[in-house]
Amino acid sequence: MNCLYAKILDDLYYIGANDRQTALFENMWPLPEGVSYNAYLIRDEKTALLDTVRINKVDGFINKVLEVLDGRKLDYLVIHHMEPDHSGCITDILNLFPDLIFVGNKKTKSMLYDFLELTPDDDKFIEVKDGDVLDLGKRQLQFVMTPMVHWPESMVSYEPNDKILFSQDIFGGFGTVDGAIFDDQADYNIFRSETRRYYSNIVGKYSMMAVKAIEKVKQLDINIICPVHGFVWRENPQTIIDDYEKWANYEVEDGVVIVYGSMYGNTEGMADHLATFLAKEGVKNIKVFDVSKTHASYILNEIWRYKGLILGSATYDNSVYPNMYNLLNVLKYNKIKNHVLGIFGSYGWSGGAVKDLKAFAETGKYDVLETVVEARGTMHKEEEDQLRLLAKEMAEKLK
């Protein structure tokens, strides 16, 4: 298995791997563009490996670590995050360097046992807290705790000499590193959507904690950001900081996402008419999704981007359409804020979908539009007029 290698500075190296084989991140979120796993190695008076990669890339990773060490021993293994895509090779590294010292926080130590059945002695584990420093010689690592971004043991470290932030999952993104390991080697606009999808799918539900973490790291003078997924940001680190800050604060753009669940086309027809009416009202950014065709990962990404959200569902067994029900659960645990919500639906002989959508609206922090449209069977003139009104209300809210 090949791994990637790049010199960031004279004594700081990127060692990472592209994963194009794994279909689903966390066995849940699609990875059509793959994902990268990034680790970093410092060769100072002391050597330190900062995180590892997923176990399916262990062979190439070990080879690159040995190559960069060039005969030196590994003194420290710094664990910013214990999720298996970053801790997968810890046991293999320990087998090669049994005298290494682990560096992590109190919860890291317990997770070493929980996940890997490792119980390092006290002299083999340095427990760090907020503000603690690990001295490597010319370089020092200052630790900042960032709990629940997105695991309880999550932390970052900062190297003050060259102003480098090792950010673990914060400031990462989906997508492999295709030649461009550094941000100045690629057009980030091509990758922004996959980065936002990573944020909304993985970090978004912990946005309150992400805001606190970002406020902490903004106090640091940062020239380079080294995350565990995606680019190394050496030219424009403020770009990814600004994006993450926007997403964590639920800042949205004008636009509307329409998501519908339809069996035989009646609800779909309502969605299409509604999109047309929105366009006539001057709304330019309109996204329409069939909840049965598009994975919730992509729908959530667009919802995170745009202020307007309109949900439409056919009635299925006196309730909301099952695939719509799954999306509602995703939206619930992501605690979406700062959105205007519209509701429509259809039924055959007995309703239920619209009732369930209304109940969902009451569980969240949405600005719910007054007009709710429900058709019996196909859409008739009365429902068409109501959809026009719903579109008008949404456009006014966006203005």
N, C-alpha and C positions, 0 to 999 in steps of 0.2 A: 504494500500500500504506500503510495507516494504521499509526502508531506511537503508543504511549502516552507520556504526559508527566506528571510530578508534581514539585512542589517538596517536598523532604525537609526542608531548612533554607534559610536565606536565600540561600546561595551554593552549595547542593548540590541537584542535580536527578537524578531518575530518568528515563531514556529507554529504553523497552522495547517489545517487540512480542509479540503473541500469535500462535502458529502453530497453526491448526486444520486446515491442509492436509496437513502431513507425517503420514503414517500410521505410520511406524516410526522411532523414535529410533535413531540409528546404523544405520538400515536393518535393525533387528533387534527392538527392543522396542516393543510397541504403544502408541499414544498416543490412546486414545479420548477423553480429556479434554484433548488438546492439550498444549502446553508454551509457556512464556514464555521469552524471551531478554531479559536485563536488562543495561543499561549505565548508567553514571553520569557526570555532568559537573560539575566543580567550577569555579566562576568566582571566583577569588581574584585577587591581584595577577598571578599566572600562571593560565592556564586548563589544565585537564587532563581528558581524556576517558579514562574507565576502562573498557576493553574496547569491543567493538562487538556486533553481532548477526549472525545468519545472513544470507547474501547474498540469500535470497528476500524479505527485509524491508528491503532497502537503501534504496529510494526514500523511504519514510516515515521511516526512521531519519535519513537525511541531512537531510531537511527539518526534523526536530525539533532536531537538533544545531545547525543554522544559526539556528533560531528562538531557542534558549536562549542561544547565543553573542551574538546581537543585535549583529552587526557586528564583534565582537572576533575576533581570530585565535585559532587553537588552538596552544598552546605545547607541550603534551605529550600523547602517547598512551601510556597505561600498559597493558601487556599482562600480565594475570595468568595467562592460559591461552590456548594457541594452537589449541585444537580449533576446527574451522571454524564451529561454531554461535556462537562468540564472536569469531572473527577474520575472519569472512566479509566485512566491509565495510572492512577496513584499507586496501586499495588505493584504494578510493573516497575515503576520508577523506584519504589522502595526496595524491591528485590535487587535492583542494580546498585542502589546506594543505601545500604541498610543503616548507615550512620547519619543520614540526613535528619534535620530538625524540621518538624512541621511548624508552620506559623498560621494561626487562625484565631477566631474568637471562641468564647465558651461554648456556644452552640455548635460551632464547627467540630469541636472535639467529640461531642456526643454523637454527631452525625457520622463521624469516621467509623464509629462502632456500628451505628444503625445500618449503614449502607455497605461497609467493607469489612466489618468485624475487626477493625484495627483499634488497639488500645495502647497508644504510645505512652511511655513513662513520662513523668513530669519533666525530666531533663531532655526529652525528645519532642516536647511540644511547648512552644512559646504562645501563651494566651495573650492576645492584644485587645485593647479597648480603644475607644475614641481618643485620638491624639497620641497614642503610643507610637514609638519610632523603632524601626529595625535598622541598625547601622551595618552597611555593607562595605564601608571604606570611604570611597569618594562619594558614593550615593547613600541616601537614606530613604527608607519608605515610611511615610506617615500614614497611619490608618484612620479611616473614617467609616463609622458604622452606618449602614443604609438598610436597616431591617425591613423585611417584607417588600423588597424590590428585587426579586419577587419571592424570595424565601426568607425565613427568619434569621438565618446566619449571614445573609448577604452583606458584604462590605466592599469598599474600594480602598486603593492606596495611592499616595501622591509622592512623587519624587521632586523635591524643590529645586535641585540644581538646574535641571533642564525643563522643569515645570511640566512633568508628565503625569497624567491621570490614568491609572489602570482601573478601568471602570466596571469590570465584570459585565453583567447583562445590560446595564444602563448604557445608552447610546449605541446599542447594537441594532442589527437588522437581519431580515431574511435575505437569502441569495448567496451564491458562492462568490468567492473572490476570483474573478476571471482575468487573471493577469495583473489587474490593478489592485495591489495590496494597500496602496495609499490613496487618500481622497483626491489628491492633485493629479492622479493618473487616470481619472474617470470623470464622467459627467454624472454627478449625484442626482440630477433631475430624473435620470433614467431609473434610479434605484429608490427614489423617495417613497413611492407607493408601497414597495415591499418592506421598506423600513417602517412606515406607518402601520402596515399590516402586522409586522412583528410587535410593535408597541401595543396596538389595540388587542391583539390576540394573547400576548404573553404578559405584558406589564400593566395593561390598561385597567384591570380590575383593582390594582393597587395604586391608582393615580394619586390618592391623598398622600401615601407614603413616598411616591415618586416626587411629588412637589417638594416635600421636606428634604429628600436626598439632593435634588437639584439645587435647592437653596444652599445646602451645605457646600456642594462642590463649586458653586458660583463664587464663593468667598476665596477660592484658590485662583492663583494666576496660572492659567493653563495654556501651554503652547502645543501640546500633543495629547491626544486621547487614544488610549489603547484598549478597545473593548474586546470581549470574547466572541463576538460575531461581527462580521462585516469589515469595513475599512478601518485602517489606522488613520486617524485624522491628524495630519501634521501641518497642513496649510491653512485650513479653515475650520478649526474645531468649534468655533462659535456657531457655525451652521447647524450642526447636530444638536448642540445645546439649545439653541433657539427652537428647533423643531420639537424636541422632547418637552421643553417647557410649555410650548403651545398645546401639545397633545395632552400633557398631564393636567393642564388647567381647562381642558375641554373647550379650547378656543376653536370656533368653527367658521367655515366659509358659507356664503350664501349659496343655496342649492337645495335640492330635494331628492331624497332616496325613497322610491316607492317599492315596497316589497309585497308580493301577493302570493297566495296559495290557491290554486284553482284546479279543479278536476276535469271539467268539460268545457272550460273557456268562458263561462259567464263572469267570473271574478276577474279573469285576465282582461276581458273586454272593458270592464270598468277601469282597470289600471291604465289601459291604453288611452281611453277617453280622458281620464284625469291628467295624464301626462300632456296630452294635447292642450287641455284647458290651462294648465300651468304655463306652458310655453306662450300661449296667447296673452297670459297675464304678465309676460316679460321675464319669467324665470328661465335662465339660460342653462344652468347646470342641473340636469335632471337625469337620474339613474333609475332604471326599472329592472327589478330582479324577480325571477320566478324562484320562490324558496325551495322548490323541488329540483331545480336545475343548478343553482349556484350555491356552493358551500358557504356556510355561515361565516367562515373566516373572511371571505371577500366582502360579504355584505356588511359585516361589522367594520371593516376597514373604511368603507365609503360612508357609513353612518358616523364614524369618528370624524370624518372630514366635513360633512355638510350639516347645516342647521336643521333643515326640514326632514321629517320622517313621516311617511304615510304607510300604514299597514292595512292590508286587505286580505280577507280570508273567506273561503267557502266554508260552509258548515259541514262538519263530518261527524256523524253520530251525535248530534246535538251539542257539538263542541267546536272549538277552533280546529282548523286543519292540522293534522299531526306534525307535519314539517314546520309549520308556522309555530306550533307549540314549542318545538325545539329551539327555534330562533328566539322566542320570547324568553326562554330560560337563559340563553346566552346574554341577552340584553339585561336581564335582571341581575345576574351576578357581576356584570361589568358596571352596574350603577351609572348608567348614562345620564349626563346632565346637559343643560343648556340646549335643549332641543325642543322644537315645536312638533307636536304629534297630531296626525290626522288618522281617522279610522273609517274604513268602509268594509262591506262584505255582502255575501249573498247566502241564500238558503233555498231548499226545495219545499218541503212540507212543514218543517219546524226549524226555528232559528237556534242560535247558540254561539256562533263564531263572534259576532259583533259584541254580544254580552261579555264573552271572555276577553276580547280586546279592550273593552272598557275597564274590566277588572284589572287587567295588566297595567293600564294607564294610571290607575289609582295607586299602584305599588311603586311608581317611579317619580322622578322630579321632572315632569314634562309640562310644557305649556300646551294643553290639549285644546284643539280647535272645537268650536261649538257645534258645527255641522257634522253629523255622523250619518253616513249613507248606508242603507241596507236594502237590497233588492230581493224580491221573491222570484226565483227563477232568473230569467234574463233581465238585463237593465231595460227599464221603460223610460218614457219621457220624464216622468217625475224624478226618477233617480238620476237621469242625465242632468237635469236642472240643479239637483242637489250637489252633484259632482262639480258643476261649474262654480257653485257657491263655495264649496270646500276649497277649490283651487284659488278662488279669489281671497278667501280668508288666509290661506297659507302665504300667498304672495304679499299680502299686506303685512303679515307678521315678519316676513323677511325684509321688507323695506324699513 
